[in-house]
Amino acid sequence: MSKIKGHFFRGVGKILDVLLTFLIVIVNIFVDLFSAVRQFFLLILSMGGCLIILILLNPLSWVAIGKSWIFPIIILALIVPALGSVSVSFLEYAHYTVTEFFYDRANHYLYGKENEFENISGYSHAYWQKKERERLKEEEERRKRREEEFNRRFRDFGGFTWTTFDNMEDFEEFFGSGNFGGYNAGDYQRYTGQNQGPGQPNMGMGFKQQYEKSCDALGVNYNADKYEVKLAYRKMAKKYHPDLNKEPGAKEKFQEINAAYEFLNDSNIERYKNMNKAN
């Protein structure tokens, strides 16, 4: 009798396994299909612009659209991706819960194994625990990838690494915008007194004076090459960054050396050297 029950539970489990798997695949196909259709319509809207808006504002246009096959396609493109995603989540939940329940019962009657849970609610709870473990694992893998990427990108800038900062928010605040510590061209302009982009000569001060002032800020010789400038900047940036140096004036000093480094780019170094050769 136990064997009969075992085969019965296994058979029901296989039927539900195949059926729910098939439904998940079908729903996913429809979600992908109508998501692509929605993207297509959005592309058409972005390309058509004002003309399409004028057409849509015309009541007669809506009547024409309502009578054609376009209207139901648009409605499905709006509804299916949202409802489909919810349906897939529910079907995956049902698939795990139901199949685990029936296969577990089959193994109990066929091989004498203990049931993992007494009722189906136990398998439901196990499913959500499994999803939470997967979510935490994905977050950890994502964090590690970001850590490796940040360390790779910014290892050259003063030896900063992930462990220099207390948390991800501090790290992203320091590096995320592509400017150290959030100081950008505005700080450079305040330092140089100009409203032009970084690396452009200051008409008020004069290129030569501005160049030498930038070298003084980094503590390098006026004839230093780009490698010496970069090395000096690494040391100075690490020493005076406000998150690492709490002494008064560290923030202003950091702004100064950051602006100086932006000005001492390859083209300005070459220009200064050419000026000296000409003299």
Secondary structure per residue as TSV (DSSP state, phi and psi in degrees):
chain	resnum	aa	ss	phi	psi
A	1	M	-	360.0	-39.1
A	2	S	H	-63.8	-39.4
A	3	K	H	-63.5	-39.2
A	4	I	H	-63.3	-44.6
A	5	K	H	-61.9	-40.0
A	6	G	H	-61.7	-47.2
A	7	H	H	-66.2	-34.0
A	8	F	H	-64.2	-48.7
A	9	F	H	-64.4	-37.9
A	10	R	H	-66.6	-42.4
A	11	G	H	-62.4	-45.1
A	12	V	H	-63.5	-40.8
A	13	G	H	-60.8	-43.0
A	14	K	H	-65.3	-42.0
A	15	I	H	-60.6	-46.9
A	16	L	H	-67.3	-35.0
A	17	D	H	-61.2	-50.3
A	18	V	H	-65.2	-44.0
A	19	L	H	-62.5	-49.4
A	20	L	H	-69.0	-36.1
A	21	T	H	-63.1	-42.7
A	22	F	H	-61.4	-44.8
A	23	L	H	-62.8	-39.7
A	24	I	H	-62.5	-43.8
A	25	V	H	-63.2	-45.3
A	26	I	H	-62.6	-47.2
A	27	V	H	-62.7	-40.8
A	28	N	H	-61.9	-39.1
A	29	I	H	-62.1	-45.4
A	30	F	H	-65.7	-39.0
A	31	V	H	-62.4	-46.6
A	32	D	H	-64.1	-41.4
A	33	L	H	-62.9	-51.6
A	34	F	H	-75.8	-21.7
A	35	S	H	-67.0	-40.3
A	36	A	H	-66.0	-39.4
A	37	V	H	-63.0	-42.5
A	38	R	H	-62.3	-43.0
A	39	Q	H	-62.4	-36.5
A	40	F	H	-64.1	-45.8
A	41	F	H	-64.4	-39.3
A	42	L	H	-63.6	-38.3
A	43	L	H	-64.1	-43.3
A	44	I	H	-61.8	-41.8
A	45	L	H	-62.6	-43.0
A	46	S	H	-67.2	-32.6
A	47	M	H	-79.0	-38.5
A	48	G	H	-74.5	-35.0
A	49	G	T	58.5	-125.8
A	50	C	H	-61.1	-35.8
A	51	L	H	-61.8	-45.2
A	52	I	H	-66.6	-38.9
A	53	I	H	-60.8	-42.6
A	54	L	H	-63.5	-38.2
A	55	I	H	-64.7	-43.3
A	56	L	H	-68.5	-26.9
A	57	L	H	-76.9	-14.5
A	58	N	S	-84.7	117.3
A	59	P	H	-56.5	-35.1
A	60	L	H	-63.4	-31.2
A	61	S	H	-65.2	-39.8
A	62	W	H	-66.1	-37.3
A	63	V	H	-62.6	-43.6
A	64	A	H	-65.1	-42.6
A	65	I	H	-65.0	-39.1
A	66	G	H	-64.3	-28.8
A	67	K	H	-86.9	-9.0
A	68	S	S	-101.5	176.4
A	69	W	S	-76.8	-10.7
A	70	I	H	-67.9	-39.5
A	71	F	H	-60.1	-52.2
A	72	P	H	-62.3	-32.2
A	73	I	H	-64.6	-41.9
A	74	I	H	-63.0	-44.8
A	75	I	H	-60.9	-45.8
A	76	L	H	-64.1	-37.8
A	77	A	H	-64.6	-27.8
A	78	L	H	-83.2	-35.6
A	79	I	H	-91.0	-45.6
A	80	V	H	-58.2	-47.4
A	81	P	H	-57.6	-39.9
A	82	A	H	-71.9	-51.9
A	83	L	H	-67.5	-34.8
A	84	G	H	-63.3	-40.1
A	85	S	H	-63.3	-41.4
A	86	V	H	-64.6	-42.2
A	87	S	H	-63.1	-41.9
A	88	V	H	-61.7	-43.5
A	89	S	H	-60.4	-43.2
A	90	F	H	-66.5	-42.7
A	91	L	H	-64.9	-38.5
A	92	E	H	-64.6	-40.4
A	93	Y	H	-62.0	-48.4
A	94	A	H	-63.7	-40.1
A	95	H	H	-60.6	-48.6
A	96	Y	H	-64.6	-49.4
A	97	T	H	-62.6	-49.5
A	98	V	H	-69.7	-47.6
A	99	T	H	-65.4	-40.9
A	100	E	H	-61.5	-40.1
A	101	F	H	-62.0	-51.0
A	102	F	H	-70.9	-40.4
A	103	Y	H	-66.5	-36.1
A	104	D	H	-65.5	-42.3
A	105	R	H	-64.3	-39.5
A	106	A	H	-61.5	-44.6
A	107	N	H	-65.4	-30.8
A	108	H	H	-65.7	-46.7
A	109	Y	H	-78.0	-31.1
A	110	L	H	-84.7	-39.3
A	111	Y	H	-121.4	1.7
A	112	G	-	74.7	17.2
A	113	K	-	-77.2	147.8
A	114	E	-	-71.6	140.8
A	115	N	-	-66.3	137.3
A	116	E	S	-65.9	-38.9
A	117	F	-	-135.5	154.0
A	118	E	S	-75.2	-33.1
A	119	N	S	-139.4	174.7
A	120	I	H	-68.5	-23.6
A	121	S	H	-64.3	-28.9
A	122	G	H	-64.6	-39.5
A	123	Y	H	-69.8	-33.6
A	124	S	H	-62.3	-45.6
A	125	H	H	-63.6	-39.3
A	126	A	H	-63.7	-34.9
A	127	Y	H	-62.3	-47.5
A	128	W	H	-67.8	-32.7
A	129	Q	H	-64.3	-41.0
A	130	K	H	-62.3	-45.0
A	131	K	H	-62.6	-38.1
A	132	E	H	-67.0	-40.1
A	133	R	H	-62.8	-41.9
A	134	E	H	-63.5	-41.0
A	135	R	H	-63.3	-44.9
A	136	L	H	-65.1	-37.0
A	137	K	H	-65.8	-42.6
A	138	E	H	-64.0	-41.1
A	139	E	H	-63.0	-41.1
A	140	E	H	-66.0	-42.2
A	141	E	H	-64.5	-39.6
A	142	R	H	-64.1	-42.3
A	143	R	H	-62.7	-41.9
A	144	K	H	-65.1	-40.1
A	145	R	H	-64.4	-41.9
A	146	R	H	-65.1	-39.8
A	147	E	H	-61.2	-46.5
A	148	E	H	-64.0	-40.0
A	149	E	H	-66.9	-44.7
A	150	F	H	-64.2	-44.7
A	151	N	H	-61.6	-38.9
A	152	R	H	-66.7	-44.1
A	153	R	H	-70.2	-33.1
A	154	F	H	-115.8	10.7
A	155	R	T	-63.1	-30.6
A	156	D	T	-73.7	-16.9
A	157	F	T	-95.7	80.3
A	158	G	T	76.3	10.7
A	159	G	T	76.2	18.4
A	160	F	-	-66.9	138.6
A	161	T	-	-134.5	177.0
A	162	W	G	-56.0	-40.4
A	163	T	G	-74.0	-5.4
A	164	T	G	-68.9	-21.9
A	165	F	S	-116.8	155.2
A	166	D	S	-73.2	-34.3
A	167	N	S	-154.6	176.7
A	168	M	H	-64.3	-37.4
A	169	E	H	-63.0	-42.0
A	170	D	H	-63.4	-39.4
A	171	F	H	-66.2	-44.5
A	172	E	H	-69.1	-33.8
A	173	E	H	-63.9	-35.0
A	174	F	H	-77.3	-38.0
A	175	F	H	-115.2	-18.2
A	176	G	T	-57.6	-37.1
A	177	S	T	-83.7	-2.2
A	178	G	S	86.6	2.6
A	179	N	S	-126.1	136.7
A	180	F	G	-60.5	123.4
A	181	G	G	64.2	17.0
A	182	G	G	81.8	3.3
A	183	Y	-	-85.5	128.8
A	184	N	-	-127.9	-154.8
A	185	A	H	-61.9	-28.4
A	186	G	H	-62.5	-39.8
A	187	D	H	-66.0	-38.6
A	188	Y	H	-61.2	-43.3
A	189	Q	H	-66.9	-38.4
A	190	R	H	-65.5	-34.7
A	191	Y	H	-69.5	-40.5
A	192	T	H	-93.0	-15.6
A	193	G	T	77.8	26.8
A	194	Q	-	-125.5	162.9
A	195	N	-	-111.6	12.9
A	196	Q	S	-93.0	172.8
A	197	G	-	-71.0	162.9
A	198	P	T	-55.8	139.9
A	199	G	T	89.9	-6.1
A	200	Q	S	-93.1	146.9
A	201	P	-	-65.9	145.6
A	202	N	-	-87.2	115.7
A	203	M	T	-67.6	-25.4
A	204	G	T	-76.6	-38.4
A	205	M	T	-92.8	-36.7
A	206	G	-	101.4	139.6
A	207	F	H	-60.9	-46.0
A	208	K	H	-61.7	-46.1
A	209	Q	H	-64.7	-41.6
A	210	Q	H	-65.7	-40.2
A	211	Y	H	-63.2	-47.2
A	212	E	H	-68.5	-33.4
A	213	K	H	-64.5	-38.7
A	214	S	H	-65.8	-40.8
A	215	C	H	-62.5	-42.8
A	216	D	H	-61.1	-38.7
A	217	A	H	-62.5	-36.2
A	218	L	H	-90.9	-8.9
A	219	G	T	72.3	35.9
A	220	V	-	-116.8	158.9
A	221	N	-	-65.5	150.2
A	222	Y	T	-63.3	-22.2
A	223	N	T	-99.5	15.5
A	224	A	-	-63.6	144.7
A	225	D	-	-87.5	178.5
A	226	K	H	-65.7	-27.5
A	227	Y	H	-72.9	-39.4
A	228	E	H	-65.7	-39.3
A	229	V	H	-63.1	-44.8
A	230	K	H	-64.8	-42.4
A	231	L	H	-63.1	-43.7
A	232	A	H	-63.9	-39.9
A	233	Y	H	-64.7	-40.7
A	234	R	H	-56.0	-49.3
A	235	K	H	-64.5	-44.0
A	236	M	H	-69.1	-40.4
A	237	A	H	-63.7	-41.5
A	238	K	H	-68.8	-34.8
A	239	K	H	-73.3	-39.7
A	240	Y	H	-108.2	2.9
A	241	H	-	-60.9	132.5
A	242	P	T	-58.8	-28.5
A	243	D	T	-73.2	-21.1
A	244	L	T	-107.7	-20.7
A	245	N	-	-125.8	112.2
A	246	K	-	-95.8	7.6
A	247	E	S	-70.1	149.4
A	248	P	T	-59.4	137.6
A	249	G	T	87.6	-4.8
A	250	A	H	-64.7	-39.3
A	251	K	H	-63.3	-45.9
A	252	E	H	-64.6	-39.3
A	253	K	H	-65.2	-38.6
A	254	F	H	-65.3	-42.5
A	255	Q	H	-58.8	-40.7
A	256	E	H	-64.8	-47.6
A	257	I	H	-72.2	-30.7
A	258	N	H	-66.3	-43.7
A	259	A	H	-66.5	-38.4
A	260	A	H	-63.7	-41.7
A	261	Y	H	-65.1	-39.1
A	262	E	H	-62.6	-37.4
A	263	F	H	-72.5	-34.2
A	264	L	S	-83.8	57.2
A	265	N	-	-83.4	175.9
A	266	D	H	-58.7	-42.6
A	267	S	H	-67.8	-38.0
A	268	N	H	-72.5	-33.8
A	269	I	H	-62.5	-45.2
A	270	E	H	-64.3	-40.2
A	271	R	H	-64.1	-41.9
A	272	Y	H	-65.0	-41.9
A	273	K	H	-64.8	-39.5
A	274	N	H	-65.1	-35.8
A	275	M	H	-63.4	-42.2
A	276	N	H	-67.0	-37.8
A	277	K	H	-64.5	-40.1
A	278	A	H	-65.6	-33.5
A	279	N	-	-78.6	360.0
